[in-house]
Amino acid sequence: MFSEADKKILQTALVGGVVAILGLFYYMWAVVNPEMASRDKDITSHTDLIKKKDAELAEIKRWEGRTAEIAAIIQQLDQKIKRLPGTSDASEFLRILRECVQITNLSDIRIGRVKNVPMGAYDEIPFMVTCRARYHDLGQFLTLVEQHPQRIMRVKTLNVTSDLARPSRHTAIVQVATFVFNESVPRAKEVASK
Protein backbone atom coordinates (compact mmCIF):
# COMPACT_ATOMS: atom_id res chain seq x y z
CA MET A 1 0.00 0.00 0.00
CA PHE A 2 2.66 2.57 0.91
CA SER A 3 6.02 2.47 -0.65
CA GLU A 4 9.17 2.71 1.38
CA ALA A 5 9.69 6.34 0.30
CA ASP A 6 6.13 7.22 1.30
CA LYS A 7 6.64 5.57 4.70
CA LYS A 8 9.85 7.56 5.23
CA ILE A 9 8.11 10.80 4.28
CA LEU A 10 5.22 9.95 6.57
CA GLN A 11 7.57 9.09 9.44
CA THR A 12 9.53 12.30 8.92
CA ALA A 13 6.29 14.33 8.82
CA LEU A 14 5.04 12.57 11.96
CA VAL A 15 8.30 13.16 13.85
CA GLY A 16 8.37 16.76 12.60
CA GLY A 17 4.78 17.26 13.76
CA VAL A 18 5.51 15.79 17.21
CA VAL A 19 8.64 17.97 17.53
CA ALA A 20 6.65 21.03 16.41
CA ILE A 21 3.91 20.31 18.96
CA LEU A 22 6.50 19.74 21.70
CA GLY A 23 8.27 22.96 20.64
CA LEU A 24 4.96 24.82 20.81
CA PHE A 25 4.27 23.46 24.31
CA TYR A 26 7.79 24.44 25.40
CA TYR A 27 7.31 27.94 23.94
CA MET A 28 3.99 28.28 25.81
CA TRP A 29 5.58 27.08 29.04
CA ALA A 30 8.85 29.06 28.81
CA VAL A 31 7.74 32.32 27.20
CA VAL A 32 3.99 32.79 27.16
CA ASN A 33 3.18 31.62 30.73
CA PRO A 34 5.56 34.08 32.47
CA GLU A 35 4.30 36.86 30.22
CA MET A 36 0.68 35.94 31.07
CA ALA A 37 1.52 35.83 34.79
CA SER A 38 3.19 39.23 34.53
CA ARG A 39 0.20 40.68 32.69
CA ASP A 40 -2.21 39.14 35.23
CA LYS A 41 -0.22 40.79 38.00
CA ASP A 42 -0.33 44.12 36.12
CA ILE A 43 -4.07 43.76 35.61
CA THR A 44 -4.57 43.09 39.33
CA SER A 45 -2.45 46.08 40.37
CA HIS A 46 -4.18 48.34 37.83
CA THR A 47 -7.58 47.10 39.02
CA ASP A 48 -6.60 47.96 42.61
CA LEU A 49 -5.37 51.38 41.47
CA ILE A 50 -8.63 51.99 39.60
CA LYS A 51 -10.63 51.07 42.73
CA LYS A 52 -8.50 53.45 44.82
CA LYS A 53 -8.95 56.29 42.31
CA ASP A 54 -12.69 55.60 42.17
CA ALA A 55 -12.83 55.90 45.97
CA GLU A 56 -10.89 59.18 45.81
CA LEU A 57 -13.21 60.46 43.09
CA ALA A 58 -16.25 59.54 45.18
CA GLU A 59 -14.73 61.42 48.15
CA ILE A 60 -14.13 64.48 45.96
CA LYS A 61 -17.73 64.33 44.71
CA ARG A 62 -18.96 64.13 48.32
CA TRP A 63 -16.94 67.24 49.17
CA GLU A 64 -18.25 68.99 46.04
CA GLY A 65 -21.76 68.42 47.33
CA ARG A 66 -20.81 70.14 50.60
CA THR A 67 -19.62 73.46 49.13
CA ALA A 68 -22.26 75.43 51.03
CA GLU A 69 -21.24 73.80 54.30
CA ILE A 70 -17.55 74.44 53.58
CA ALA A 71 -18.29 78.09 52.73
CA ALA A 72 -20.12 78.45 56.06
CA ILE A 73 -17.16 76.92 57.93
CA ILE A 74 -14.75 79.27 56.16
CA GLN A 75 -16.93 82.22 57.12
CA GLN A 76 -16.98 81.07 60.78
CA LEU A 77 -13.18 80.68 60.73
CA ASP A 78 -12.80 84.19 59.30
CA GLN A 79 -15.00 85.58 62.09
CA LYS A 80 -13.02 83.74 64.76
CA ILE A 81 -9.69 84.84 63.31
CA LYS A 82 -10.90 88.45 63.33
CA ARG A 83 -11.46 88.10 67.08
CA LEU A 84 -7.77 87.33 67.61
CA PRO A 85 -5.42 90.32 67.46
CA GLY A 86 -2.34 90.32 65.32
CA THR A 87 -0.18 92.23 67.82
CA SER A 88 0.13 92.42 71.58
CA ASP A 89 -0.86 96.12 71.49
CA ALA A 90 -3.16 96.68 74.46
CA SER A 91 -5.06 99.74 73.20
CA GLU A 92 -7.84 97.77 71.47
CA PHE A 93 -8.19 95.40 74.41
CA LEU A 94 -8.34 98.31 76.87
CA ARG A 95 -11.00 99.99 74.69
CA ILE A 96 -13.10 96.82 74.84
CA LEU A 97 -12.61 96.54 78.60
CA ARG A 98 -13.63 100.20 78.95
CA GLU A 99 -16.82 99.48 76.95
CA CYS A 100 -17.63 96.54 79.23
CA VAL A 101 -17.06 98.70 82.32
CA GLN A 102 -19.26 101.50 80.96
CA ILE A 103 -22.13 99.10 80.25
CA THR A 104 -21.96 97.73 83.78
CA ASN A 105 -21.94 99.73 87.00
CA LEU A 106 -18.40 99.07 88.23
CA SER A 107 -16.60 101.72 90.26
CA ASP A 108 -13.09 102.42 91.61
CA ILE A 109 -11.61 100.67 88.61
CA ARG A 110 -7.88 100.00 88.24
CA ILE A 111 -6.49 98.03 85.32
CA GLY A 112 -2.94 96.73 85.28
CA ARG A 113 -1.10 94.64 82.74
CA VAL A 114 0.46 91.37 83.88
CA LYS A 115 3.42 89.68 82.16
CA ASN A 116 2.57 87.85 78.91
CA VAL A 117 2.44 84.06 79.11
CA PRO A 118 3.86 82.22 76.04
CA MET A 119 1.60 79.33 74.99
CA GLY A 120 3.33 78.00 71.86
CA ALA A 121 1.85 79.45 68.68
CA TYR A 122 0.17 82.25 70.65
CA ASP A 123 0.72 84.37 73.76
CA GLU A 124 -1.74 84.96 76.55
CA ILE A 125 -1.95 88.64 77.51
CA PRO A 126 -3.38 88.93 81.04
CA PHE A 127 -4.71 92.07 82.75
CA MET A 128 -5.61 92.53 86.40
CA VAL A 129 -8.86 94.47 86.92
CA THR A 130 -9.60 95.72 90.44
CA CYS A 131 -13.01 97.30 91.06
CA ARG A 132 -15.99 97.62 93.37
CA ALA A 133 -19.38 96.33 92.26
CA ARG A 134 -22.61 94.62 93.19
CA TYR A 135 -22.83 90.92 92.40
CA HIS A 136 -25.26 91.53 89.55
CA ASP A 137 -23.00 94.14 87.93
CA LEU A 138 -19.95 91.96 88.38
CA GLY A 139 -21.75 89.02 86.77
CA GLN A 140 -22.79 91.21 83.85
CA PHE A 141 -19.18 92.39 83.42
CA LEU A 142 -17.87 88.81 83.44
CA THR A 143 -20.48 87.77 80.87
CA LEU A 144 -19.56 90.67 78.59
CA VAL A 145 -15.88 89.76 78.81
CA GLU A 146 -16.38 86.05 78.14
CA GLN A 147 -18.88 86.51 75.29
CA HIS A 148 -17.52 89.62 73.58
CA PRO A 149 -18.14 89.43 69.81
CA GLN A 150 -15.00 91.37 68.78
CA ARG A 151 -12.33 89.71 70.90
CA ILE A 152 -11.61 86.30 72.42
CA MET A 153 -11.15 86.88 76.15
CA ARG A 154 -11.48 84.76 79.23
CA VAL A 155 -11.65 85.27 82.96
CA LYS A 156 -8.64 83.54 84.53
CA THR A 157 -9.21 84.32 88.21
CA LEU A 158 -11.89 85.99 90.28
CA ASN A 159 -11.57 87.08 93.89
CA VAL A 160 -14.50 88.83 95.58
CA THR A 161 -14.34 90.22 99.12
CA SER A 162 -17.04 92.05 101.03
CA ASP A 163 -16.58 95.42 102.70
CA LEU A 164 -18.39 95.91 106.01
CA ALA A 165 -18.49 99.69 105.43
CA ARG A 166 -20.47 99.20 102.21
CA PRO A 167 -22.11 95.77 102.28
CA SER A 168 -23.84 96.19 98.89
CA ARG A 169 -20.59 96.91 96.99
CA HIS A 170 -17.88 94.27 96.95
CA THR A 171 -14.22 94.53 96.05
CA ALA A 172 -13.41 92.30 93.10
CA ILE A 173 -10.07 91.40 91.62
CA VAL A 174 -10.49 89.82 88.20
CA GLN A 175 -7.69 88.56 85.97
CA VAL A 176 -8.83 88.81 82.36
CA ALA A 177 -6.74 87.42 79.48
CA THR A 178 -6.77 87.78 75.73
CA PHE A 179 -4.60 86.05 73.18
CA VAL A 180 -2.32 87.00 70.29
CA PHE A 181 -0.67 84.79 67.66
CA ASN A 182 3.15 84.65 67.67
CA GLU A 183 3.17 83.57 64.04
CA SER A 184 1.27 85.07 61.16
CA VAL A 185 -2.47 84.50 61.46
CA PRO A 186 -3.65 81.90 58.92
CA ARG A 187 -6.47 82.94 56.69
CA ALA A 188 -9.52 80.68 56.69
CA LYS A 189 -9.18 79.95 52.96
CA GLU A 190 -5.60 78.73 53.50
CA VAL A 191 -6.75 76.47 56.32
CA ALA A 192 -9.68 75.16 54.24
CA SER A 193 -7.44 74.40 51.27
CA LYS A 194 -5.46 72.00 53.44
Buried (B, 14 or more C-beta within 10 A) or exposed (E): EEEEEEEEEEEEEEEEEEEEEEEEEEEEEEEEEEEEEEEEEEEEEEEEEEEEEEEEEEEEEEEEEEEEEEEEBBEEBEEEBBBBBEEBEBEEBEEBBEEBBEEBBBEEEEBEEBEEEEEEEBBBBBBBBBBBBBEEBBEBBBEBBEEBEEBBBEBBEEEEEEEEEEEEBBBBBBBBBBBBBEEEBBEBEEEEEE
